[in-house]
Amino acid sequence: MQRFLFLFLCLLGYQLSAQSYAELLGYPKDAKVLILHVDDVGMSHDSNLGAIEAIENGIANSLSMMMPCSWVPGFQKYLEKHPNIDAGLHLTLTSEWDNYRWGPLAGKPAVPGLVDEQGALWSSVRATATHASADEIETEIRAQLDRSRTMGWEPTHLDSHMGTLFARQDYLERYLKVGMEEGIPVMFPGGHNTMIMETAGSTGLTLEITTAIGKQLWAAGLPVLDDLHNISYDWKGEEAMSEKELQRYKTKNYIESFEKLMPGITMVIMHCTWPTEVFTEISNSGQTRKGDMLAMTDPDLKKYIEENNIILTTWRELKKRRDAIK
């Protein structure tokens, strides 16, 4: 209880005294500024289709790719035709499914601690954190960045698949280090962190720590998030729902959660997928992923955002604004 009270008082003091990063980047003081971000692009053909649908026919406006996965080349063809899209790297240090798996791009000899008995990345964050050194983590991060650049794509940002890079302090340090050294924005909530502190559970990151890291990233010339919305994966709905019912269910949850957001820049994480019969052989998460895609293409969600003066932005736009500040 004392720790909770301390965090609450810190948060209250921050909100009363500090500018948000949105304000520092030139957005209105009371504005809710959202990045509607699709994870797991390149994981499967279905993942690519869902991301494209959510962006071209919906309001999603950012995404990140899993560079060790098989369908990244398929999405690269889309990037070649859409060079201004907001596309970063979903840094992938785990391979969580049973029948469809991938290994590290750096190769087993370079990162033996990242590889399990099948030659794939470990299937859980805990296993990765138990076996892999921080040096191996950084080696694989740089290998994934190198593949993106080899394919001709400079990522707009970096983020973390399954939150693995937040599992250990030394992993987090390497993640931040690469972003700052390469001048690439990183997904890290360094602002008031209202929603993520309420929903993320125990990570060992206090508001004091995240605020200090946010200042470090800003000083390095990178934009910083004020908060992180990472709860939509748990909105699964009922299996018997029709597409329309699933869409209404997901849209309702998004709207209710957006109502609770504080002003500032919030990255909203989702997993838009158009699941075919093949996707069921990969994962049982098709329902919630399809629901994300349907919500992003729902006119009611677009109408809510417009009527409530919510501003949509991208990592590309945030970096442009940050670069303009001396």
N, C-alpha and C positions, 0 to 999 in steps of 0.2 A: 504493500500500500504506500509506503514512504517513497519507493522508487517511482511509482505511478504518479504521485503528487509532485515529485521533483520534475518529472518529464512534462507534466501538465503546466507547471509554472514556467518552465523554460520555454515551452511552446507558446504560452500566452505572452510572455515577454517578447519573444521573437515577433509574433504577429503584431504587437502594439508598437514596436520600435523600428523594425527593419523593413527595408524595401524588399519586395519580392524580386526574383530574377526576371520575372516578366516585366516589371517596371523598369529595371535596369536596362532591359533590351528595348524599351520604348513603347511597351503596351500600356493601356490604361490601368490605373491603380486597382480598380475593382474587377478587372476582366478575368474570366475563366478562359484560359488559353490551352487548347488541347491538341496533342498529337495522337491521332487515331491509328495505332500501329499494329500491323499484322506480323506475328512471329511465324517461324518454321517454314518460310518459303524455300523451295528447293528440296524439301524432305521427300515429296512425292509429286507425281503429276497432279493429283487431286488438290494438293496444297497450292500448287501454282495456279490452277484454275480458280480456286476460291479467292486467292489474293487478288488476281486480276479482276475478277467479278466485283469484289468489294471496293476496288479503287476506280475502275472504269464506270461502273454502274451504281456506285454507292458513294459514301462519304469518307471511307478510309483513305488516308493520304500518306502513309509511310509503311515501310516493311523492312524485314531483315532476313538474310539468307543463311542457311546451314551449309557451309562450304564443304564439309566432308560427304555430303549426301549426293545421291545419284542423279537427282533431277535439277541440280544447279545449272548444268549446261543448257537444259531446256529453257530455264528462265533467263539465262544470259541472252538468248535470242530476243526475248521481249525487251530486255534492257537496251539492246542495240537500237531498237526502234523507238524507245522512250528514254532518251539520255538524261532527261531532267527529273526523272522519278526519284523519290526519296528512298534510297535502298542502302541499308547498312549490313553489317555482319552480325549474325546471331551466333556468337562464339560458342562452339559446340565441343564440350569436354565429356559428354556422356552419350551412350547409345542405349536407349531405354526400352526398346520393343523386343519381343521374343523372336519373331520370324524375319525381321528386316533390320539389319544392323550395319554399322559403318565403323571404320577405324580412323586413327589419327592421320592427318595429312603429312605430318613430319616423319612418319614411319616408326615402326617398333624399335629399331636400334637407337633412334634419337630420343624416344620418350617411352622407355619400357614400363615405367610406372603408370602410364595411362592405359595400358593394354591388358585385357582380361584373357581368360583361357581360350577364348575363341579368336583372339587376335583383334577384337573390336574394343572400342572405348568401353569403360565400365558402365554398367546399367543403372547405377544410382549415384547421386551426389555424394552420399556417405562413402561409397566404395572409392570413388575418385579421390575424395579428400583424405582417405586412409592410405592410399597407395602412391599418389603422384606428388612429386616435389614442385615447389614454386618455379624452379628453373624449367622443368618439363612443361608446366602450364604456359609459361611465357614462350617457350619454343613453339608450342602448338598454336598459340594465338598468332604468332608471327607467320607461321606456315599458312594459316587460313587467310591472313591478310595478303600474303604473297600470292596465293592462288587467285584471289579477287583481282589483284593488280595484273597478274599474268593474263587473265581473261579480259583485261582492258577496263576494269571497273574500279574507280576510287570510291570506297564506301563513304556514305554521308555520316555514319556513326557506328559505334560498337555497342552491343548489348550481350546478355548472358543467357544461354539456353539453360533452363531449369534452375537458374540462379547459382550455378556452380561456382562462379567467380566471387560470390559473396560467402562461400562456405568457410573460408579461412582468411585470416588477415593478410597472410603473405600472398595468397591468390589475388585478393582485392588490390593489393599494392602493385602487383605486376600488371593487372588490367588497367589501372589508372596510369601507370607508367607508360605503357605502350600508347595509350590515347594521347597523353600529353606530349610524348616525344614525337609522335607522328602527326600531331595537330588534328586529330580526329575526335569529335565529340563522343563522350561515353554516357551510356545510360547510368546515371547515379542521381538519386534524389537528395539534393543538398540544401533544400529550402525548408519551408515550414513542416513538410512531411506529415500532414494531418492524416490523410487516408492510409498511407503505407504503415505508419506507426500503429494504427488501429487494427490493421488487417494482416500484417505480415507475420505475426508471432515473434518468437524469440530469435533474433539474429546476432545479438551481441552489439549491434550498432545503436548507440544512443543518439539523441538529437544533438548533443554536444559534439559527438564524433562526426556525424553526417554534415553538420554545419561547417565544421573545420575543413572537411574534404571538399565541400562545395566551394568554399573560399579559395582553396588550392587550385581547383579546376578553373575557376574564374580568373585567377591570377595568371594561369597558364594560357589564357586567351580563348578558353572554351566556354560555350554556353552551358548553363546548369538548369536542371529541373527543379521546380519547387515541390513536386509531389509525384507519386507513382500510383496508378490505378491498375491493380493486378488481381482482380477477383472474378473476372467473367468466366474463367475455365470451370469454375464450380457451379455455374448456372446451367445445369444439364437438361432440365425439363423432364417430361415423361416420354418414354419410348413410343407410346401410342399417339403422341401429338401429330397432327397434320403439319405441313410446312407453314401454313398460315398461323396456326396456334403456336408453333415454336417461334416464329418470327415475333408475334405479339408478346410472348413470354420474355424473350431476350430483350426486345426493345423496352419493355416496361422496366426491367432490371437496370438497363443502362440509364434510362431517364432518372429513376430513383437514386441511383448512385451519383449521377452528375449533379443532382440537387444538393448533395451533401459535400461536394467539393468546395474547398476554399479557393479564393482568387489566386492566380499564379499559373505557371506552366505545368501541366500534368500530362505525362505520357500514359495513354490508355492502351494496355496490352491485350491483344486478342489473337485468335487462331482461326482465321477464316479458311474454310476448306469446302470443296464441292465433292463430298465423298461418294465414290462409286463402290461397286461390290468388291473391288480390289482393296479399298481402304480398310475394310473390316478385317483383312488378313494382317494389316499393320497394327491397328489400334482399335480399341473400343470407344474412342473419344469422338467418333464421327458426329454424334448428335450435338454436342456442345459446340464443336467447330462449325458445323453447318449453321447452327443457330447464330453464331457470330456473323457469318457471311450474310444471313438473311436480315439481321438487324441493321447492318451497315447499308443495305440496299432498301431499307424501309423508309418510305416517304415521311412517315410519322416521326422518325428519329431526326431526319433532316429538318423537318418543320420545327421540332422542339429546339434544336440548336439555333436555328435562325431567329425564332421568336424570343429566345432568351439571350440573344446577343453574345453567344459563345463564339470565340474566335478559334478557327482551326489553323494550325501552323505545322511546319515540318522541321526536321533537323537541319535541312539545307537552308531554310529561311533563318533559323536561329543562329547558325554559324555566320551567315551573311551579316546579320545584325550585330553579332559580337565582334566581327572583324571591323565593323565601322566605328567601334568605340576605341578611342585611343587610350 
